[in-house]
Amino acid sequence: MKRARTTKTGKVEKVIKAIVPTEKDKAEIHIPSAEPLYQEIRIDNELKDSEGATVELKPGADVDIHIEADKAATKKKTEDA
């Protein structure tokens, strides 16, 4: 099934070290195209590279944020009259 998608760009502003050893570090990502109150998101700073190795984001890294949804979760956009 085809999925609706968009990609936004962002930048890793900082990496926040976990206080508790069992928790993961967080990467704070700034998304300039988002609304002002929602321009920062925090995610676990743990990704997999193309070989399957665990890697981390560095502060200042440029990133792409991909958003996808099943076709059933979307509708045609209508023009305001």
N, C-alpha and C positions, 0 to 999 in steps of 0.2 A: 504494500500500500504506500502510495506517495505521501510524503509529509510536508506540511507548510513549514517554512524556515526563514530565519533572518540571522544575520551576523552583525554584532556590534564590536567596536574596538575598545580596548581599555589599556590601562597601565598599572602594573603592580606598584602601589605607593609604598607599602612596607610589609615586612614579614613580622608577625607577632609570635614570639616564642611562647610555647605552652608552659603554664605554671606547674601543672601536674604532669609527671612523666608519662602517664598512660594516655594523655591526650595528644592530639597532633597540633603542630604549628599551624597558624592561619596566614593566608595571603590576603591582604586588603587590596582590592582592585577598584580603581576609579574609572567610571564609564561616563565620559563627557556628554554623550548624546542622551543620557537618561535625565529625568526631571531632577532638579537640584536636591531635593531631600532624599533621593534614591540613587545618587551617583556612586556610592561606595557599597561594595558587597565584600563579605569575607567568606572564604572557602578554605577547606583543608588544603594545606600546601603539600599535596602529594599527588603526583601525576605519573603516568606510565609513558615511557618513550616508545619508539617504533620497535624496539627489541624486547619490550616488556619489562625493562628495568625501572625501578622507582626513582623519580627525579623530583626536585623542588624548584619552584619559581624564585628568581632573584629580584630584589627591589629594583625598580626601573624597567623591568621587562615589559615589552609590548605584548598584549595578548588579544585573542579573538574570543568573543563569547557567542556561542552558537545556541539558538533557541529553536526547538522543533516541536511540532504538535501533529497528532494524527489528524487526518482530514475530517474525521467525525467531530473533532473538537474545535473546528473553525466554521465560519460562515462568510459569505460574500459581503464585502464592505459596501454599504449603500451611501449615496450622496445625500447630504442634507438639502432639503427643499427650501 
